[in-house]
Amino acid sequence: MCFRLVSLKSKKHYLRNMQEFKIEILNPKAVKLIKDLQDLDLIKITESSASGLKAYLKKMRSHSAHAPSVKEITAIVEEVRTARYARK
């Protein structure tokens, strides 16, 4: 389980004083502690998406008549990597 925690020193100074942490929970008991902090309005919890790449691809495909599939993108990336490492 992974959470993104946002720490705010003051709502008035939201943009200047915001700190963001990515925390991986190793012990399930810690989830209760974190949720208690949220209930006390000391922190805000936003769960991060599992795949940023898939969300980005979905967004880009919505603006295009023909969008490449993940397999096509992977093939292109592999070609570029092969060419790059062949030069070295």
C-alpha positions in Angstrom: 0.0 0.0 0.0 1.4 3.4 -0.9 0.1 6.8 0.1 1.0 10.4 -0.9 0.9 12.6 2.2 0.7 16.4 1.9 1.7 18.5 4.9 0.3 22.0 5.3 1.6 24.4 7.8 -1.3 26.9 7.3 -4.1 27.0 4.8 -3.3 30.7 4.3 0.2 29.8 3.0 -0.8 26.7 1.2 1.4 27.0 -1.9 4.5 28.1 -0.1 4.5 25.7 2.8 3.2 22.5 1.2 5.4 19.4 1.6 4.7 16.1 -0.2 5.9 12.7 0.8 5.6 9.3 -0.7 5.3 6.7 2.0 5.3 2.9 1.6 3.5 1.2 4.5 5.4 -1.8 5.7 3.3 -2.6 8.7 -0.6 -2.6 8.3 -0.9 -1.0 11.8 0.6 2.2 10.5 -2.4 2.7 8.2 -4.6 3.3 11.3 -2.1 5.9 12.6 -2.0 7.7 9.3 -5.8 7.7 9.0 -6.1 9.1 12.6 -3.8 12.0 11.6 -6.1 12.7 8.6 -9.2 12.6 10.9 -7.5 15.3 13.1 -7.0 17.4 9.9 -3.2 17.3 10.4 -2.5 15.7 7.0 -4.3 15.1 3.8 -4.0 11.7 2.1 -4.3 11.2 -1.6 -3.8 7.7 -3.1 -1.4 7.7 -6.0 -2.3 6.1 -9.3 -0.8 2.7 -10.1 0.5 3.7 -13.5 1.3 7.2 -14.6 2.2 5.9 -18.0 -1.2 4.4 -18.7 -3.0 7.6 -17.5 -0.7 9.7 -19.8 -1.3 7.4 -22.8 -5.1 7.5 -22.2 -5.0 11.3 -22.2 -2.9 11.5 -25.3 -5.0 9.0 -27.2 -8.1 11.0 -26.5 -6.7 13.8 -28.6 -5.6 11.7 -31.6 -7.4 9.9 -34.4 -4.8 7.1 -34.4 -2.8 6.5 -31.3 -0.1 3.8 -31.0 -0.6 0.9 -28.7 1.6 0.1 -25.7 3.2 -2.7 -27.8 4.0 -0.2 -30.6 5.5 2.3 -28.2 7.6 -0.5 -26.6 8.9 -1.6 -30.0 9.9 2.0 -30.9 11.6 2.5 -27.5 13.5 -0.8 -28.0 14.6 0.3 -31.5 15.9 3.6 -30.2 17.7 1.9 -27.3 19.3 -0.6 -29.6 20.6 2.1 -31.9 21.9 4.2 -29.0 23.8 1.3 -27.4 25.2 0.2 -30.7 26.9 3.6 -31.1 28.8 3.3 -27.8 
